[in-house]
Amino acid sequence: MPNERGSLVLGVLCGAAAGALWGLVFLAPELARAFGPLELTIGRYLAYGLISAALIAPRWRSLAAQLGGSEWRALAWLALLGNTLYYILLASSVQLGGAAITALVIGFLPVVVTIVGSRAKDAVPLARLAPSLLLCVAGALCIGWQALFLPSARPVTAQLAGLLCAIGALASWGAYAVYNNHMLARVRTVSSHDWSLLIGIATGAQSLVLIPLALLLGTRGHGAGDWALFVAVSAGVAVFASIVGNALWNRMSRLLPLTLSGQMITFETLFALLYAFAWEHRGPTALEAAAFVLVVASVVTCVAAHRRPNSLSRFRGRGRETPKAAKG
């Protein structure tokens, strides 16, 4: 069993890897721009549900026996808040306002989750986390100034609509994080990986319900090349972000306290911006570079706060037994 410092390092590495994979979801709407947010959501989560069902099939009977009606209702709500609704809003924000403004707003997730986690028993006091939170906010403000106040080819109304969608996505996933944290603590007999796969199955079922709505709203004509790209993007995001990314995040969640796991979400913002730069064939501006430095400093100072002796004494023995929020 790894010691406290080993658990901390492994947890941070798992969180960074999860963020690198989750950052792909910001690029997907740009890659498959011929398709709308509803279609992208259906494609991603139908693939996620099918893959989850295949992976969980060998253990299905034993797992189903451990779940009652309340657990299935919770899975449905988690699927909606953390996956279906969240991704519809996120994809809408990317296509309307761009990946940068979306990453800006979603970048506030560490602040939201850390504040919620600071109210938990034996959590690191919020005052000790203040430097980390201030650095995170400063980084987000740099990105915000870049996205909102510098010249852009997108209309102001589209940017505003994208901002509102991003705020909605932030609220949706914030609610998911709190509720999933509660449920992971309740269903201790179910592994974090299997819980993620169960959420995937519930999300896949919701994507099937959305298909008639997509047909009712009508879809634009797409060529064979468009559909091939759509399938590739949907399957890729499902495997790398939803399956592998979730597994890494859930592993991290059982190694780190919630106040620190909240900071790990920052890696999603960093990688999302890096992918956006690569897509736009450019490097970061001065403001964007400053934001990178500030956000990374935020994570480093948060890790330092949790490595103090009294923090480690609180952390001792809790990492594996106290599961935290897992993203979908």
LINDAUR-V927226 format. One record per residue. N is the residue number from 1. PSI is psi in whole degrees, -180 to 180 (NA if undefined). OMEGA is omega in degrees with one decimal (* if undefined). D_LAST is the distance of its C-alpha to the last C-alpha in whole Angstrom. Layout:
N:PSI:OMEGA:D_LAST
N:PSI:OMEGA:D_LAST
This chain:
1:128:-177.3:28
2:149:177.3:27
3:-179:-174.6:29
4:-42:-178.5:27
5:-40:177.9:27
6:-40:177.4:26
7:-37:-179.4:23
8:-47:-179.0:23
9:-46:179.9:23
10:-40:179.3:21
11:-43:179.3:18
12:-41:178.7:19
13:-42:177.6:19
14:-40:178.9:15
15:-40:178.6:14
16:-42:179.6:16
17:-40:177.4:15
18:-42:178.5:11
19:-38:178.5:12
20:-38:179.9:14
21:-39:178.8:12
22:-29:178.3:10
23:-22:179.0:13
24:-28:-176.3:13
25:-22:177.3:11
26:-26:-179.1:14
27:-28:-175.6:17
28:-46:179.8:16
29:-27:176.5:17
30:-38:-179.8:20
31:-39:-178.0:21
32:51:-175.3:21
33:-19:178.4:22
34:-14:-179.0:24
35:146:-178.4:22
36:171:-179.1:20
37:-40:-179.8:17
38:-44:179.0:17
39:-41:178.4:18
40:-39:178.8:15
41:-45:179.0:12
42:-47:-178.7:14
43:-47:-178.1:15
44:-48:-170.8:12
45:-19:170.1:10
46:-43:176.3:13
47:-43:178.5:13
48:-45:-179.3:10
49:-43:-179.8:12
50:-44:179.1:15
51:-42:178.7:14
52:-44:179.4:12
53:-40:179.5:15
54:-40:-177.9:17
55:-32:-174.8:16
56:-10:-175.3:16
57:-44:-178.2:19
58:-24:-177.0:22
59:11:-170.3:21
60:-47:-175.4:20
61:-45:-179.5:23
62:-37:179.2:23
63:-45:-178.8:19
64:-33:-179.4:20
65:-20:-178.8:23
66:-5:-175.1:21
67:133:175.6:19
68:-172:-179.4:21
69:-39:-178.8:21
70:-37:178.8:19
71:-39:179.0:16
72:-38:176.4:16
73:-40:177.9:16
74:-41:178.3:14
75:-39:179.0:11
76:-44:179.2:12
77:-41:178.7:12
78:-40:177.5:8
79:-41:-179.5:7
80:-51:-174.1:10
81:-44:-173.0:9
82:-17:-176.5:5
83:-71:-170.1:5
84:-61:-178.4:9
85:-43:-179.6:11
86:-46:-174.9:9
87:-32:174.1:10
88:-46:-179.4:13
89:-41:-179.0:14
90:-46:179.6:13
91:-38:177.0:15
92:-42:-179.6:18
93:-42:-179.8:18
94:-45:-176.4:18
95:-27:179.6:21
96:-48:-173.5:23
97:-14:-178.7:23
98:161:-177.1:22
99:-31:-176.0:19
100:-48:-179.0:21
101:-34:177.6:21
102:-46:178.6:17
103:-35:177.9:17
104:-54:-175.4:19
105:-46:178.5:18
106:-24:177.0:14
107:-16:176.7:16
108:-6:178.4:17
109:-42:178.0:14
110:-38:179.4:16
111:-46:-178.6:19
112:-50:-176.9:17
113:-37:179.5:15
114:-41:178.0:18
115:-42:177.1:21
116:-44:-178.3:19
117:-27:-178.4:19
118:-13:179.8:22
119:-6:-179.5:23
120:159:-179.9:22
121:136:177.8:25
122:14:177.8:27
123:156:174.4:24
124:132:-177.6:26
125:145:-178.4:28
126:-33:-179.8:27
127:-37:179.2:30
128:-25:179.9:29
129:-4:-175.7:26
130:-46:178.8:28
131:-41:179.7:29
132:-44:-178.9:25
133:-39:179.1:24
134:-40:176.7:27
135:-39:179.0:27
136:-45:179.1:23
137:-41:179.0:24
138:-41:177.5:27
139:-42:179.3:25
140:-37:179.0:23
141:-37:176.2:26
142:-45:179.3:28
143:-39:-179.8:25
144:-43:178.0:25
145:-41:178.4:29
146:-43:-173.8:29
147:-34:-170.0:26
148:-30:-169.8:28
149:-11:175.5:32
150:157:-176.3:33
151:141:-179.0:34
152:150:178.2:31
153:-12:-178.5:32
154:143:177.1:30
155:151:-179.8:31
156:-38:-179.9:31
157:-38:178.4:30
158:-40:178.3:27
159:-39:178.8:26
160:-44:177.6:26
161:-40:177.3:24
162:-38:177.7:21
163:-44:179.5:22
164:-40:177.4:21
165:-40:179.5:18
166:-39:177.1:17
167:-41:176.2:18
168:-41:177.3:16
169:-40:177.6:13
170:-46:179.7:13
171:-41:-178.9:14
172:-47:-177.9:12
173:-29:175.3:9
174:-43:176.9:12
175:-40:178.2:12
176:-44:-177.4:9
177:-44:-179.5:10
178:-47:-177.2:13
179:-41:-179.8:12
180:-35:175.1:10
181:-44:178.8:12
182:-44:-177.0:15
183:-39:178.1:14
184:-34:177.1:13
185:-28:-179.3:17
186:-42:-172.7:18
187:62:-175.5:17
188:-21:179.7:18
189:-12:178.4:20
190:128:-179.8:16
191:156:-179.4:15
192:-35:179.2:12
193:-44:178.8:11
194:-35:177.3:12
195:-41:176.8:10
196:-41:178.8:7
197:-36:176.9:9
198:-40:175.2:11
199:-37:177.1:7
200:-41:178.0:8
201:-44:178.7:11
202:-39:179.1:11
203:-39:177.0:9
204:-40:177.4:12
205:-39:178.1:14
206:-35:179.2:14
207:-33:176.3:14
208:-38:179.1:17
209:-30:-177.4:18
210:-18:-177.1:18
211:-48:177.4:20
212:-36:178.5:23
213:-42:178.5:22
214:-40:178.4:22
215:-37:179.7:25
216:-41:-179.9:27
217:-19:179.0:26
218:145:178.0:28
219:149:177.3:26
220:155:177.7:28
221:133:-179.3:30
222:143:176.6:29
223:175:-179.0:30
224:-38:179.0:30
225:-41:177.9:29
226:-45:-178.3:26
227:-38:178.4:25
228:-42:177.8:25
229:-41:179.5:23
230:-46:-179.8:20
231:-43:-179.1:20
232:-44:179.7:19
233:-45:-179.5:17
234:-47:-179.5:15
235:-41:-179.6:15
236:-46:179.1:15
237:-39:179.7:12
238:-46:-176.4:10
239:-54:-171.2:12
240:-42:-178.0:12
241:-50:-172.9:8
242:-39:-177.4:6
243:-63:-176.3:9
244:-45:-180.0:11
245:-43:179.1:9
246:-40:179.6:6
247:-43:177.8:10
248:-42:-179.1:11
249:-42:179.0:9
250:-35:174.5:10
251:-45:177.1:14
252:-38:-175.4:14
253:-26:179.0:13
254:6:175.7:16
255:-25:-174.6:18
256:151:172.3:18
257:159:-173.1:19
258:-37:-179.8:17
259:-35:178.8:19
260:-38:179.1:19
261:-32:175.9:15
262:-38:178.9:15
263:-28:-178.2:17
264:-23:178.3:15
265:-22:179.1:13
266:-32:179.8:16
267:-31:177.0:16
268:-44:179.1:13
269:-44:-179.2:16
270:-48:-178.5:19
271:-35:177.5:17
272:-41:178.9:16
273:-39:177.4:20
274:-43:178.3:21
275:-37:178.9:20
276:-42:178.0:21
277:-43:179.8:25
278:-40:-179.5:25
279:-37:-178.3:24
280:1:178.1:27
281:52:178.4:29
282:167:174.2:30
283:173:180.0:30
284:148:172.2:29
285:177:179.3:31
286:-42:179.6:33
287:-41:179.9:30
288:-39:177.0:27
289:-42:177.4:29
290:-39:178.6:30
291:-41:177.1:26
292:-49:-177.8:25
293:-45:-177.8:27
294:-42:-177.7:27
295:-41:176.7:23
296:-41:176.7:24
297:-34:177.7:26
298:-45:179.7:24
299:-43:-178.1:22
300:-45:-179.7:25
301:-31:176.4:27
302:-42:176.3:24
303:-42:-180.0:24
304:-39:179.1:28
305:-34:-179.3:28
306:-9:-179.7:26
307:-1:176.4:28
308:151:-174.3:31
309:-45:-178.2:33
310:-27:176.1:33
311:-41:-179.8:29
312:-32:178.1:29
313:-35:174.8:31
314:-36:-175.8:28
315:-25:-174.1:25
316:126:175.4:28
317:-4:-174.6:26
318:-21:-170.3:23
319:-46:-175.5:21
320:-23:-173.2:20
321:-12:-175.6:21
322:88:-179.4:19
323:151:-177.4:15
324:-172:-176.7:13
325:139:177.3:10
326:130:-175.0:7
327:151:-176.2:4
328:NA:*:0
